[in-house]
Amino acid sequence: MITDCNACPLRKYDFFQDMTQDEVDKTQRFKSGELSVDPGTPILMEGSNAPQIYTALRGMGLRYKILPNGRRQVVNFIFPGDFIGLQAGLIGEMGHSVDATTHMKLCVFDRADFFEFFRGSVPRAFDVTWLAAREEHFLGDALATIGQRSALASIAWALVQLFRRGSTVDMVRNDTMPLPYRQQDMADALGLSLVHTNKTLARLRERQLANWSDGLLTIRDLKKLADVAEMELEPLRRRPLI
């Protein structure tokens, strides 16, 4: 069954901005279907001229780039509600790849209808622009982390970001959330070796600041972990949902 935008399960979360009925109707017309993918499935490939763009309705994934020497840079972690493929929608070619980490269900939108969607609804066009600006802001924070934070602060920063993101879509229960990524994914996101990442996570666990094992992340005191990350816990801004 295709999920009707009026009954979208993501709209119940306070993290996402309210939509008028007109915005819901326009998004429903823009949506062309849904796609279910298994863990490890490539969704978008770097350099491809993808005909479709997506919203993650359920499940989690990874955005990453592969360098000429074969090394990988993880760009971001995908959570439910994330808009995927905006680069292809605007410039016709993906600058990074996207894979499913878990089983995912994706809302599908045809790239050929993208600019008509823009023309047909100024508020929805602004929402897409806002999402692009928010992604740029996050990448700036990530670059500062890779360049200036210590390994301990970097991993603490990443865990705080992921934990807060999970909390926005009701993934946190009793200070614990599913985090089905590998330590190698974290290492590739922060420019660290796997060994260094493993040892740093062990230091956080020994200090009882964070425990990530068996696909679960537990953080008992988010403020203390944020202090280690040298970051302020600013209020999360509500974001649009496409």
N, C-alpha and C positions, 0 to 999 in steps of 0.2 A: 504494500500500500504506500502510495506517495503521500508524504506529510503535507497537509495543507498549511500555508503560512499562518492562517488564523489560529491553528492549533499547534504551532511550533513549540516544542518543549523548552527551547532556550529562552523564550519570551517571559517565562515565569521568574527568571533570575533578575534581581534588582540591578546587577552589574550592567545590563543592557538597557539602553534608553527606550522609553515608551515610543510606540509608533501609532500614528493616526490610521484610521481605517483605509484612507486613500493610499498611504504609504504601504500598508500591508497588501492592498490590492495590486499596486504597481509592482511590488516585489514578486507577488504570485504570478503575474503575467510574464515577468522576466525569467522566472524559474522554468527550466525545460524538463527537469526530471530529477532523479536521485541515483546515486551510484554506491554500491557496497564493495569495499575492497578488503582483502585479507592482509594481515601483518606482513610487512616487507615489500608490499606492492608499490612500484613507482607510480606516483600520481601525475607529476609533471617533471620533465627533464630539462636540465640547463641547455639553453640554445634552441629549444624547440619552439615552434610556432603553434602553440596549443590552441585548439579551436574552442576550448571550454575553460571556464573558471568556476570556482567552487566555494562553498561555505562548509566548514566541518560541523556537521549536525551531531555526530557522536564519534568518540574515539580520539586518538592522539597520534601525532606524526612528527616529522623532522623536516626542516629546511636546511639545505647544505650546498656547498660548492666543492667540486673536486679540482685540485690544482694540477698543472701539467705533470708534476712529479708523482701524482697519485695520492698525495695527502689530502685530507678532507677537513674543511672548516664548517662546523655546524653554525648556521646563521641564527636559527631560532627553533623553539619547540612549539608545536601546534597543539592547541587545546580546542574543545568545542566552542563554536562561535567565531573562530578565526576565518577570515576571508583569504582564499588561496588563489594565486595566479593573477594578481593585479598587474604585475609587470607585463605579462603577455597581453592582458586586456588593453593596456595603454600604449606599449611600444612594440607589441607584436612578437616579442621573443623573451623567453625566461632567462633571467640572470642567475638562477640557482635551481636546484632540483628539490622535489618534495616526495618523500616516501611515507607510507603508513607504518607506524610503530605497532599499533594495535589494530584490531578490526575497526574499520571506520565506515560511517555512512556520510555521504557528501550530498549536499544540494548542488545541482548542476545548473549553470547558466551559460548560454551560448555567447561567445565573445562577439559574434556578428551583431548581436542585439545590444551590446554594451553602450554604445554612444546614443542609441535611441532611448535607452534607459536614462542616460544623463539628461537628454533633451526633454524627456517627458516628466521629469520630477527634479526640480532644483534642490529640494531638501535631501533627496536620496543621493544626488550628485555631490552635495556638500558632505554627506556621510562618508562616501567613498574617499573624498579628499582628506577628511579628518583621519580615517584609518591609515592612509598613506603617511600623513604627518606624524601620527602616533608611532608607526613602525620606524620612521626615521629617528624619532626621539629615543626609542628603545635601543636602536643600533648605536646611537651616540653613547649611551650609557654603557653598552656592552664593550665598545671600543675603549672607553676610558678604563673599564675594568681590566681588560686584557693588557692594556699598556701600563697602568699605574697601580693597580691593587696587587697585593701579595697573593700567593696561591691560596692561603687560608682565607683571606678576605674575598677573593674572587669566588671561591666555591660557596662560601657563606652567602655572598650576594646572589649567586645563581639559585641556591636553594630557597632563599627568601622570595625571590621573584616567582619561582615555580609554585611554591606553597601558596602565595597570595593569589596567583592566577587560578590555582585549583579551587581555592575557597570561593571564588566568584561564581563557579558553576557547581557548587555543592558537592565537591569531591572530598572535603575534609570531614572526618569523623573521629572524635576523641583525639585530636591533635595529630591524626594520621591520614595520609592521602595516598592513593595509588600513584606510583611514579615508575612506569614500565620501561624506562630507558636504561641503557647500559652505562657503566662508568666511562667507557670509551666515548660515548656520545658527549658526556660532560667534559671529558678531556679535550675533545675536538672542538667544543664550543669555546673553551677558555684558553686554548693554546698551551695546554699542559701535557706532560707525558701521562700514560696510564698509571705508571708506578707512583708518580708524584700525586696524582689525583687520589689513588687508593690510600696512600699514607695520610693525605690531608683529611680525607673523609674519616679515617680512623681517629685522627686528633680531635675532630669535632665530636665524634661519638664518645671518646674517652672523657671529654669535657662536658658530656651530656647536653650538648647544644643541638645536635641533629643526628639522627640515625637513618641511613638509607640502605636498606637491605631487602632482598627477596621481593623487589618491586614495590616496596612501601617506604614512604618518607614520613618520619615522625619528628615534629618540632614542638617541644614543650613550652619554650619561651621565645617567641618570635622577636621580641624586642632585644633580648640578649644576643641572638644570632645576628640581628641587624647591626648591633653595635660592633660586632666582630667584622662585619662586612663594610663598616665605615659608611653607613647609609642611614638616611632618615626614612621612617615609615610614614610617608606622606599618604593622605587619603587617596584611594583609588578613584579615578574619574570614570563615570559611567560612559560606555562607548556604544556607538551605533551597531546594529545587527543587520546584515544584508542577507 
